[in-house]
Amino acid sequence: MNEHFTGSFTQQEPIPDTAIDAAVAVLKSGRLHRYNTGPDEAGEVALLEQEFAAEMDAKYCLAVASGGYAMTTALRAIGVKPGDRVLTNAFTLAPVPGAIAAVGAVPVFVGVTEDLVIDLDDLAAKADQADVLLLSHMRGHICDMDRLLALCGATDIKIIEDCAHTMGAKWRGRWSGRDGIIGCYSTQTYKHLNSGEGGFLVTDDDAVMARAVVLSGSYMLYGRHLAAPGAEAFEAVKYDTPNISGRMDHLRAAILRPQLQRLASQCAAWNTRYREVEKGLTECPGLRLIARPEAETYVGSSIQFLLLDWDAAGVQDVLARCAARGVELKWFGGAEPMGFTSRYDSWRYAPAEPLPESDRILAGLIDMRLPLTFSLDDCALIARIIRSEVGAVYQKQPVQ
Ligand SMILES: *Cc1c(COP(=O)(O)O)cnc(C)c1O
């Protein structure tokens, strides 16, 4: 009898009781807007910003309406203008090129390697085409940051990091999001903290932070921030920076603060699940796991593997067989994007040169979410199912 998995790949854990209590208190107060605070009251949003900045060893933090909003604000805050070109990953999630498009700029897509990180050779080749890089640590894979920083330093490229999948991850012991001028994070339901929608940006730069706060819609109430520079920084920008409202509210902040306290243990819980699936897929013929570099401390909230150079029918067969046994896999190589878009050729509003090496990798790239509602037994079962179905189909693959 074939084993079946019956769990849901989209079921998150409940919001912790302490967070629910804090949310109810905000609701009872009626004061939901971040600047609607009582006398001597900091408010949930300002406290959350202070706590997140401390957690990330950052001087400043701004909580906003979404991860996408954090990225558009970051681009504006460092001065990206309509028509400017911005380097970014050819493989990432749609809000990344979308943020570039939102400010009227034009993405220059950089390829992906078999390790699922930005192709630094391709980046070097395109370094003269733009002076900003919106670097996405897509699916939690961190590229060789030492080489990336050397390259961007030598070519005067400013870096904004998209850490939607690396909140809590590190490179050589340094938090992901702290190597660029600005780090951006999402607190949308499928990320590492869950407020439904939401996001953060962090920076150490006074002028950048002042512009970001005013951009987010501070109505000259920037003095109420606890993780922002002093009034001088705002004096310099407040008349020249438009208000493009995208604030976070107290309700979401109240839900996030208790979750932030347990981020490290959540990340550890993801990693035990990740390693269980990884272990179950080790040395599976035809399937290639993604090597994780020593310098990277990852958060395994999803797992990827490659069916490299398989024909499309074979990949589809694996997906269908796994789905029939309750295992939902995403295929980044599908001809038509379904439920999400992650590939440069799906974003036809932006010009794109063909990237044949990346196409080869994406054609074999499979992805699976690992919600924390899965037990370790669930993870082992899922791996057994994938392993047996990959094995069954691989035997029929044309000889490579
Ligand atoms: C989710 C995500 C974002 C931000 O998403 P929002 O839905 O706007 O919060 C950014 N980059 C990547 C890679 C993502 O997966």
The ligand as an SDF file (V2000), in Angstrom:
LIG
                    3D

 15 15  0  0  0  0  0  0  0  0999 V2000
    7.1890   37.4100   -0.1860 C   0  0  0  0  0  0  0  0  0  0  0  0
    8.3780   37.9650   -0.8430 C   0  0  0  0  0  0  0  0  0  0  0  0
    8.6260   39.3490   -0.8610 C   0  0  0  0  0  0  0  0  0  0  0  0
    7.7310   40.3980   -0.2660 C   0  0  0  0  0  0  0  0  0  0  0  0
    6.4400   40.0670   -0.3510 O   0  0  0  0  0  0  0  0  0  0  0  0
    5.1850   40.8970    0.1970 P   0  0  0  0  0  0  0  0  0  0  0  0
    4.0760   39.9650   -0.1580 O   0  0  0  0  0  0  0  0  0  0  0  0
    5.1630   42.1760   -0.5650 O   0  0  0  0  0  0  0  0  0  0  0  0
    5.3520   41.1050    1.6560 O   0  0  0  0  0  0  0  0  0  0  0  0
    9.7990   39.7580   -1.4200 C   0  0  0  0  0  0  0  0  0  0  0  0
   10.6720   38.8970   -1.9640 N   0  0  0  0  0  0  0  0  0  0  0  0
   10.4690   37.5800   -1.9780 C   0  0  0  0  0  0  0  0  0  0  0  0
   11.5040   36.6860   -2.5750 C   0  0  0  0  0  0  0  0  0  0  0  0
    9.3060   37.0620   -1.4390 C   0  0  0  0  0  0  0  0  0  0  0  0
    9.0800   35.7410   -1.4750 O   0  0  0  0  0  0  0  0  0  0  0  0
  1  2  1  0
  2  3  1  0
  2 14  2  0
  3  4  1  0
  3 10  2  0
  4  5  1  0
  5  6  1  0
  6  7  2  0
  6  8  1  0
  6  9  1  0
 10 11  1  0
 11 12  2  0
 12 13  1  0
 12 14  1  0
 14 15  1  0
M  END
$$$$
